[in-house]
Amino acid sequence: MYLSLDPARSFDLTLLGRIAVDFNPLDGYKTLAESAVFRKYLGGSPANIAIGLARLGKKCGFFARVSDDQFGDFVTGYFKHVGIDTERIRRCENGEKIGLTFTEMLSETESSILMYRNKAADLQLCPDDIDEAYIKSSKMLLISGTALAAGPSREAALKAAALAEKVNTPVIFDIDYRPYNWANPDEISVYCALAARSAEIILGSREEFDLCERLTGLSGADEMTAAYWFSQKAKIIVIKHGKEGSSVYCRDGAHYTVKPFPVKLLKSFGGGDGYASAFIYGLLEDKNMAGCLELASASASILVSAHSCSDSMPRLDELQAFIGMYKAAHGECIVEIG
């Protein structure tokens, strides 16, 4: 309905970007200095999205570099277990290490992240790792903005975007801004805008779109953002506003606002990955936009109420049960404006 997808292609989505390892504290609402016990999970935004789609029955491929050690074994083993293809996930050759994320949960709404990313393995993805035939075998390609933060990953991501255009594979750009990756704001705007211009779907928070548009002269209004990217290649723009929900604009003129399903929060991160995976699932299933957004909002709410991201990605029956229960109690969360 919204995108022209080739049903004969073997992968529903191929993703490009960061695979990491998360350590989430089991100590209740303490600082990292006070926390003593952590649980290990697979992490990284594009990796979480791939796992979410795999749990929903979709076939994913992945372009990435991981460390040649036990953590590399852990993440590739996890991918294989959930059915994500690992053919194009390569081991680093010069001792680079997979990124480690220590999360701090201070309250239901206050969380922070401490990253260890010196010589990060995921940023070693290089142009030679990108395979045209692999992209051609995918219905869509998702590029994570973190992959643009430094070379050679930056060049690999832009090569993938160029090849996707060549073989008619629609690109999804998840801005996925992480401040600790970038040298300066100009870099963010230049490279994220370059990737966004190749995308048919762009997802990001209001802050992320502001950074991406910093050199364009836009005012920061959602309507202007949508109009600008529709003048490029985009067909769907998703702008997230945290606990206030999100706004979704379609090139055909439709505009939706989405409220989060009310849940008791455990943490303030992870919701965006759940949102993206369920939203993309809805598009792959050719659901109408309201149906896509209902799934996305439900998945996001499940993730912020759970201890993990990857391990808590919901299956379809869990999403449907969650939606049914909360709609009965609270009504619709989707409003179509135009």
Protein Blocks (a to p, Z undefined) as FASTA:
>chain_A
ZZccdfkbmbfbdcedddddddddfbghiafklpmbdcdddedjklmmmmmmmmnopacd
ddddddddfklmmmmmmmmmnopafklpccdfeopacdddddddfbfklccddddfehif
klmpcfklpcfklmmmpfbdcddfklmmpcfklmmmmmmmmmmmmnopacdddfkpafkl
pfbfklmmmmmmmmmmmpcbdcddfklmmmmmmmnopahiaklmmmmmmmmmbfbdcdde
hjnopadddfkopacdddddddddfbfghjlmmmmmmmmmmmmnopafklmmmmmmmmmm
mmmmpfblmlmoccfklmmmmmmmmmmmnopfbdcfZZ
